[in-house]
Amino acid sequence: MTAQPPKITTPAELIQLGKTAFCTAKVMLSALELRLFAVLAEQPLTGPQLEERLRLHPRASRDFFDTLVALGLLMREEGRYSNTPAAGQYLDPGKPAYVGGFLERSDRVLYPAWGDLTRALSTGKPRVTNAFREMLSDPDRLSSYLGMMDTLSTMLAPLIARAFDWSAVKSYADIGGARGNLAGRIAQEHPHLSVHVFDLPPMEKAFHQHAERLVVADRATFHAGDFFADPLPEADVLTIGHVLHNWAPAERRTLIEKAFQAVNPGGALIVYDRMLADEPVDAENLVISLDMLLTTDGGSEYLVAECREWIEEAGFTFESAQPLGEHDTLVVARKES
């Protein structure tokens, strides 16, 4: 049975959709910016203690903390605030499962950009320009970006490691793989693999440091380049994940054609993105597609059928498409021997 979109029937639901949702999002994002969850990871604190640690004005600090309680991110017991288990695990930057890298970028880049959505819908032009190039030259922003990418790939890596048969694969390359978190974690799962990461030169130093942390440096190689200007590394399997949605369809075709040249005969291309369903029943991936409007020149999410068309045009044989995690889709294509 096809899922149905939620029905809005009352004024209160409309107000929730149009106001409260973005207000509560900003409460959480401000808490991350203030490092509130990191402070409370040390010990529970009273409101005045927490106010002092974060250097907040007393006018609204109690309401701020109590909103986080109501949202399920903090607990308040006997006048002391502490992290909920989920906030302590995922919103404390000192924890391995930290997902704040993605949220920090949302706060800094996406939240302001969404204020200009109406303009972007009218012009078809992004509201954030040159953000990626500027980020590459700023060590702090680059570190935040890499944290965001790690957040996503850490969640997906074990799923990809199990969703595909890697037993006969000797070499694997992740295209646009940032500092190699996905490739490194798949290498951890499959010790027989040699892994390669292709990305822009500013990622290389962080790649080597991260490969050492993951204890895969002896099997991991970085290839610096621009995937539209330079050849891709040859390997038995290539992955292109959370990359195609940054580009217009013509550029996606070009990249998949280059991937076909790089995949060894008998090998495979794995593509994953937040691909769209045929029917608009889930707003999540559609919202991400609008993110692409606001932040890229031609990007968007796309249908599985569109991905299949591009890979078959390049010469691959479409093999399968399956859900990957909560919101992504994984497509596997083969190159004939």
C-alpha positions as CSV (number, residue, x, y, z in Angstrom):
1,M,0.0,0.0,0.0
2,T,1.4,3.4,-1.0
3,A,2.2,5.7,1.9
4,Q,0.2,8.9,2.1
5,P,1.6,12.4,2.9
6,P,0.4,13.8,6.3
7,K,-2.9,15.7,6.2
8,I,-3.0,19.2,7.6
9,T,-6.5,19.9,9.0
10,T,-6.3,22.5,11.7
11,P,-4.9,26.1,12.2
12,A,-2.6,24.8,14.9
13,E,-1.0,22.4,12.6
14,L,-0.5,25.1,10.0
15,I,1.2,27.3,12.6
16,Q,3.4,24.4,13.7
17,L,4.4,23.8,10.1
18,G,5.0,27.5,9.3
19,K,6.6,28.8,12.5
20,T,7.3,26.5,15.4
21,A,9.3,24.0,13.3
22,F,12.0,26.5,12.2
23,C,12.1,28.1,15.7
24,T,12.8,24.8,17.5
25,A,15.4,23.9,14.8
26,K,17.3,27.1,15.7
27,V,17.1,26.4,19.4
28,M,19.0,23.1,18.8
29,L,21.4,24.7,16.4
30,S,22.2,27.5,18.9
31,A,22.8,25.0,21.6
32,L,25.3,23.3,19.3
33,E,27.0,26.6,18.5
34,L,27.3,27.4,22.3
35,R,28.7,23.9,22.9
36,L,26.0,23.3,25.5
37,F,26.0,19.5,25.1
38,A,29.8,19.3,25.4
39,V,29.6,21.3,28.7
40,L,26.9,19.1,30.1
41,A,28.9,16.0,29.1
42,E,31.3,17.0,31.9
43,Q,28.6,17.1,34.6
44,P,25.0,18.2,35.3
45,L,24.6,21.9,36.1
46,T,22.0,24.2,37.5
47,G,20.5,26.8,35.3
48,P,22.6,29.6,36.8
49,Q,25.8,27.5,36.5
50,L,25.1,26.7,32.9
51,E,24.2,30.3,32.2
52,E,27.6,31.4,33.6
53,R,29.5,28.7,31.7
54,L,27.9,29.7,28.4
55,R,28.0,33.4,29.1
56,L,24.3,33.8,28.5
57,H,22.1,36.8,29.5
58,P,19.7,35.8,32.3
59,R,16.6,37.2,30.5
60,A,15.8,34.0,28.5
61,S,18.4,31.4,29.5
62,R,15.8,29.4,31.6
63,D,13.4,29.4,28.7
64,F,16.2,28.3,26.4
65,F,17.2,25.4,28.6
66,D,13.6,24.3,29.2
67,T,12.8,24.4,25.5
68,L,15.7,21.9,25.1
69,V,14.1,19.8,27.8
70,A,10.7,19.9,26.1
71,L,12.4,18.9,22.8
72,G,13.9,15.8,24.4
73,L,17.5,17.0,24.2
74,L,18.0,17.8,27.9
75,M,16.7,16.5,31.2
76,R,16.0,18.6,34.3
77,E,16.1,16.8,37.6
78,E,16.3,18.6,41.0
79,G,17.2,21.8,39.3
80,R,20.1,20.4,37.4
81,Y,20.3,20.0,33.6
82,S,21.9,17.1,31.9
83,N,22.0,15.6,28.4
84,T,19.5,13.0,27.4
85,P,21.1,9.7,26.2
86,A,20.6,10.6,22.5
87,A,22.0,14.1,22.9
88,G,24.9,12.8,24.9
89,Q,25.8,10.2,22.3
90,Y,25.2,12.2,19.1
91,L,25.5,15.9,20.0
92,D,28.6,15.9,22.2
93,P,31.7,16.6,19.9
94,G,33.8,14.4,22.1
95,K,31.8,11.3,21.2
96,P,32.7,9.1,18.1
97,A,29.0,9.1,17.0
98,Y,28.8,12.9,16.9
99,V,26.5,14.1,14.1
100,G,26.9,17.8,14.8
101,G,29.3,18.4,11.9
102,F,26.3,18.2,9.5
103,L,24.2,20.3,11.9
104,E,26.8,23.0,12.3
105,R,27.0,23.5,8.5
106,S,23.2,23.6,8.5
107,D,23.3,26.4,11.0
108,R,26.1,28.4,9.3
109,V,25.1,27.9,5.6
110,L,21.7,26.4,5.1
111,Y,19.6,28.2,7.8
112,P,20.4,31.7,6.4
113,A,20.0,30.4,2.8
114,W,16.5,29.1,3.5
115,G,15.4,32.6,4.3
116,D,15.9,33.4,0.6
117,L,14.0,30.4,-0.7
118,T,11.3,32.5,-2.4
119,R,13.9,34.4,-4.3
120,A,15.7,31.2,-5.4
121,L,12.4,29.7,-6.6
122,S,11.8,32.8,-8.7
123,T,15.3,32.9,-10.2
124,G,16.5,29.3,-10.2
125,K,19.8,30.7,-8.8
126,P,21.5,29.6,-5.6
127,R,21.5,31.9,-2.6
128,V,24.9,30.7,-1.4
129,T,27.8,31.3,-3.9
130,N,31.4,30.3,-3.7
131,A,30.9,28.8,-0.3
132,F,32.7,25.5,-1.2
133,R,35.8,27.2,-2.6
134,E,35.9,29.7,0.3
135,M,35.6,26.7,2.7
136,L,38.6,25.0,1.2
137,S,40.9,27.9,2.0
138,D,39.7,28.2,5.6
139,P,41.1,25.5,7.9
140,D,38.3,25.8,10.5
141,R,35.5,25.7,8.0
142,L,37.3,22.8,6.1
143,S,37.5,20.9,9.4
144,S,33.8,21.5,10.0
145,Y,32.9,20.4,6.4
146,L,34.9,17.2,6.9
147,G,33.2,16.5,10.1
148,M,29.8,16.9,8.3
149,M,30.9,14.4,5.6
150,D,32.2,12.0,8.3
151,T,28.8,12.2,10.0
152,L,27.0,11.0,6.9
153,S,29.6,8.3,5.8
154,T,29.9,6.9,9.3
155,M,26.2,6.1,9.3
156,L,26.2,4.6,5.8
157,A,29.6,2.8,5.7
158,P,28.5,-0.4,7.6
159,L,25.4,-0.6,5.5
160,I,27.4,-0.3,2.2
161,A,29.9,-2.8,3.6
162,R,27.1,-5.4,4.0
163,A,24.9,-4.4,1.0
164,F,27.5,-5.3,-1.6
165,D,29.5,-8.5,-2.1
166,W,33.1,-7.4,-1.6
167,S,34.7,-10.8,-1.4
168,A,36.1,-10.9,-4.9
169,V,37.0,-7.2,-5.0
170,K,40.7,-6.3,-4.7
171,S,40.7,-2.5,-5.3
172,Y,38.1,0.1,-4.4
173,A,38.0,3.9,-5.1
174,D,35.6,6.4,-3.6
175,I,35.2,9.4,-5.9
176,G,34.7,12.7,-4.1
177,G,35.5,10.8,-0.9
178,A,36.7,13.8,1.2
179,R,39.2,12.6,3.8
180,G,38.4,9.0,3.2
181,N,36.1,8.1,6.0
182,L,33.8,5.9,3.9
183,A,36.7,4.1,2.2
184,G,38.5,3.7,5.5
185,R,35.6,2.2,7.3
186,I,34.9,-0.2,4.4
187,A,38.5,-1.2,4.5
188,Q,38.1,-1.9,8.2
189,E,35.2,-4.2,7.4
190,H,37.1,-5.9,4.6
191,P,40.8,-6.3,5.4
192,H,41.7,-7.7,1.9
193,L,40.8,-4.4,0.1
194,S,43.2,-1.8,-1.1
195,V,41.2,1.5,-1.1
196,H,41.7,4.8,-3.0
197,V,40.1,8.2,-2.5
198,F,39.8,10.8,-5.2
199,D,39.2,14.4,-4.2
200,L,40.6,18.0,-4.4
201,P,44.2,18.6,-3.2
202,P,43.2,20.4,0.1
203,M,41.7,17.1,1.4
204,E,45.0,15.2,1.2
205,K,46.6,16.2,4.5
206,A,43.4,15.4,6.4
207,F,43.1,12.1,4.5
208,H,46.5,10.8,5.7
209,Q,45.7,11.8,9.3
210,H,42.3,10.1,9.2
211,A,43.7,6.9,7.5
212,E,46.2,6.7,10.4
213,R,43.4,7.1,13.0
214,L,41.4,4.3,11.3
215,V,44.5,2.1,11.1
216,V,44.2,1.6,7.3
217,A,47.0,3.8,6.1
218,D,49.0,0.9,4.7
219,R,46.1,0.1,2.3
220,A,44.8,3.6,1.5
221,T,45.9,5.9,-1.3
222,F,44.9,9.5,-2.0
223,H,44.5,10.8,-5.6
224,A,44.4,14.6,-5.8
225,G,42.5,16.1,-8.7
226,D,39.3,17.6,-10.2
227,F,37.0,14.8,-11.3
228,F,35.8,16.8,-14.3
229,A,39.4,17.6,-15.5
230,D,41.4,14.6,-14.4
231,P,41.2,10.9,-15.0
232,L,39.7,8.8,-12.1
233,P,41.7,6.1,-10.4
234,E,41.1,2.7,-11.9
235,A,39.7,0.1,-9.5
236,D,37.4,-3.0,-9.4
237,V,34.7,-1.0,-7.7
238,L,34.0,2.8,-7.7
239,T,31.5,4.6,-5.3
240,I,30.0,7.9,-6.1
241,G,28.0,8.9,-3.0
242,H,26.3,12.3,-2.2
243,V,28.1,13.7,-5.2
244,L,25.8,13.6,-8.2
245,H,23.2,15.6,-6.5
246,N,25.6,18.6,-6.5
247,W,25.6,18.8,-10.3
248,A,23.3,19.3,-13.2
249,P,22.2,16.3,-15.3
250,A,24.8,16.9,-18.1
251,E,27.6,16.9,-15.5
252,R,26.3,13.8,-13.9
253,R,26.4,12.0,-17.2
254,T,30.0,13.2,-17.7
255,L,31.1,11.9,-14.3
256,I,29.4,8.5,-14.8
257,E,31.0,8.2,-18.2
258,K,34.4,8.8,-16.6
259,A,33.6,6.2,-14.0
260,F,32.9,3.7,-16.7
261,Q,36.4,4.2,-18.1
262,A,37.9,3.8,-14.6
263,V,36.0,0.6,-13.5
264,N,38.0,-2.5,-14.3
265,P,36.2,-5.0,-16.6
266,G,33.8,-7.1,-14.6
267,G,33.7,-4.5,-11.9
268,A,31.0,-2.3,-10.5
269,L,29.9,1.2,-9.9
270,I,27.9,2.0,-6.7
271,V,25.9,5.2,-6.6
272,Y,24.1,6.4,-3.6
273,D,22.1,9.6,-2.9
274,R,18.8,10.7,-1.4
275,M,17.0,9.7,-4.5
276,L,13.4,10.8,-4.9
277,A,10.3,8.5,-4.8
278,D,8.0,8.5,-7.8
279,E,5.2,9.9,-5.6
280,P,5.8,12.9,-3.3
281,V,4.8,11.2,0.0
282,D,8.0,12.0,2.1
283,A,9.1,15.6,2.4
284,E,12.6,14.7,3.7
285,N,14.4,14.1,0.5
286,L,12.4,16.8,-1.4
287,V,13.7,19.3,1.2
288,I,17.2,18.1,0.6
289,S,16.7,18.7,-3.1
290,L,15.7,22.3,-2.4
291,D,18.9,22.6,-0.4
292,M,20.7,21.9,-3.6
293,L,18.8,24.7,-5.3
294,L,19.9,27.1,-2.6
295,T,23.6,26.0,-2.5
296,T,24.6,24.8,-6.0
297,D,24.4,26.0,-9.6
298,G,22.5,23.0,-11.0
299,G,22.1,20.4,-8.3
300,S,19.0,18.5,-7.1
301,E,18.0,15.0,-6.0
302,Y,16.8,12.7,-8.7
303,L,14.8,9.6,-9.4
304,V,16.2,6.0,-9.6
305,A,14.9,5.8,-13.2
306,E,17.0,8.9,-14.0
307,C,20.1,7.3,-12.5
308,R,19.5,4.1,-14.4
309,E,19.3,6.1,-17.6
310,W,22.6,7.8,-17.0
311,I,24.5,4.6,-16.1
312,E,23.1,2.6,-19.0
313,E,24.0,5.5,-21.4
314,A,27.5,5.2,-20.1
315,G,27.7,1.5,-20.9
316,F,27.0,-0.1,-17.5
317,T,24.4,-2.8,-16.9
318,F,21.9,-1.8,-14.2
319,E,21.9,-4.5,-11.5
320,S,19.9,-3.3,-8.6
321,A,18.5,-0.4,-6.5
322,Q,17.8,-0.8,-2.8
323,P,17.1,1.4,0.2
324,L,20.2,2.5,2.2
325,G,19.5,3.6,5.7
326,E,16.5,5.8,6.4
327,H,16.7,8.1,3.4
328,D,19.3,7.1,0.8
329,T,19.0,4.7,-2.1
330,L,21.9,2.5,-3.3
331,V,22.2,1.7,-7.0
332,V,24.6,-1.0,-8.3
333,A,25.7,-1.2,-12.0
334,R,28.1,-3.6,-13.6
335,K,30.7,-3.3,-16.3
336,E,30.9,-6.4,-18.5
337,S,34.1,-8.4,-18.6
